[in-house]
Amino acid sequence: MDIESFREYCLSLPGTTEGMKWDHLCFMIEEKIYVIIAIDSDGSFSIKCNPDDFDALTARAGIQQAYHMAKRQWIQIASLDVLNDKELKSRVADSRAMVLAKLPKKTQAKYG
């Protein structure tokens, strides 16, 4: 998947906004980041992951603990090509869902 298709997919998820933070492109729900991409470098990006999946994911080539993010809760993926399109979309949707689940119930209901 190329960066434009990735961007379009993220923006298609309900409530998603985009913005720049720390010189990175971020996709957010209610101003809470669920994808952060280093657009000036190799295209690596970070997403939230289920801590139960962390070890299996980071054992795969091109996936590691995300720098400066909560340990065992965020992974950094070396490029958009590391995961196939179906898994990439699923992981991004899961990241969004995990971030949304931490927001107040009233906010969650808006996107329910």
C-alpha positions as CSV (number, residue, x, y, z in Angstrom):
1,M,0.0,0.0,0.0
2,D,1.3,3.4,-0.8
3,I,1.2,6.4,1.6
4,E,-1.7,8.1,-0.2
5,S,-3.9,4.9,0.0
6,F,-2.9,4.5,3.6
7,R,-3.8,8.1,4.3
8,E,-7.2,7.6,2.6
9,Y,-7.9,4.5,4.6
10,C,-7.1,6.1,7.9
11,L,-9.3,9.2,7.1
12,S,-12.1,6.8,6.1
13,L,-12.4,5.6,9.7
14,P,-15.1,7.4,11.6
15,G,-14.0,10.4,13.6
16,T,-10.4,10.4,12.2
17,T,-8.5,13.6,11.9
18,E,-4.9,14.2,10.7
19,G,-2.3,16.6,11.9
20,M,1.4,17.1,12.4
21,K,3.1,16.5,15.8
22,W,6.8,16.3,16.4
23,D,7.4,16.5,12.6
24,H,5.3,13.4,12.1
25,L,2.0,12.9,10.4
26,C,-0.6,11.7,12.9
27,F,-4.0,10.1,12.6
28,M,-6.2,10.7,15.6
29,I,-9.6,10.2,17.1
30,E,-10.7,13.0,19.5
31,E,-7.1,14.4,19.3
32,K,-5.7,11.0,20.6
33,I,-3.1,9.5,18.2
34,Y,-3.6,6.0,16.9
35,V,-1.1,6.1,14.0
36,I,2.1,8.2,13.8
37,I,4.2,8.2,10.6
38,A,7.7,9.5,10.0
39,I,7.0,11.0,6.6
40,D,10.5,12.5,6.0
41,S,12.3,9.2,6.5
42,D,11.8,5.7,5.4
43,G,8.0,5.7,5.9
44,S,8.1,3.8,9.2
45,F,5.1,4.2,11.3
46,S,3.8,3.3,14.8
47,I,0.5,2.0,15.9
48,K,-1.0,0.8,19.2
49,C,-1.2,-2.9,19.7
50,N,-2.7,-5.3,22.1
51,P,-0.1,-6.2,24.8
52,D,-1.0,-9.9,24.3
53,D,0.1,-9.7,20.7
54,F,3.3,-7.7,21.3
55,D,5.8,-10.5,21.5
56,A,4.5,-12.3,18.4
57,L,4.4,-9.0,16.4
58,T,7.9,-7.9,17.5
59,A,9.3,-11.3,16.6
60,R,8.5,-10.6,13.0
61,A,10.9,-8.9,10.6
62,G,10.4,-5.2,10.3
63,I,8.4,-4.8,13.5
64,Q,9.8,-3.6,16.9
65,Q,8.9,-1.7,20.0
66,A,8.0,1.9,19.1
67,Y,10.5,4.5,20.3
68,H,9.3,6.9,22.9
69,M,5.9,5.2,23.2
70,A,4.3,3.1,26.0
71,K,6.3,-0.2,26.3
72,R,4.5,-3.3,25.0
73,Q,1.6,-1.2,23.8
74,W,3.0,0.4,20.6
75,I,4.9,-1.1,17.8
76,Q,7.0,0.5,15.0
77,I,6.6,-1.0,11.6
78,A,9.5,-0.3,9.2
79,S,7.4,0.4,6.2
80,L,3.9,0.1,4.7
81,D,5.2,-3.1,2.8
82,V,5.9,-5.1,6.0
83,L,2.2,-6.1,6.4
84,N,-0.1,-7.1,3.5
85,D,-3.0,-4.6,2.9
86,K,-5.6,-6.7,4.7
87,E,-3.5,-7.1,7.9
88,L,-2.4,-3.4,7.7
89,K,-6.0,-2.2,7.6
90,S,-6.9,-4.6,10.4
91,R,-4.0,-3.5,12.7
92,V,-4.8,0.2,12.1
93,A,-8.5,-0.3,12.9
94,D,-7.5,-2.2,16.0
95,S,-5.2,0.6,17.0
96,R,-8.0,3.1,16.6
97,A,-10.4,0.9,18.6
98,M,-7.9,0.6,21.5
99,V,-7.5,4.4,21.6
100,L,-11.3,4.9,21.4
101,A,-11.9,2.4,24.2
102,K,-9.9,4.7,26.6
103,L,-12.1,7.7,25.9
104,P,-15.2,8.5,27.9
105,K,-18.3,6.3,27.2
106,K,-20.2,9.4,25.9
107,T,-17.4,10.0,23.4
108,Q,-17.3,6.3,22.4
109,A,-21.0,6.4,21.7
110,K,-20.5,9.1,19.0
111,Y,-18.5,6.6,17.0
112,G,-20.4,3.4,18.0
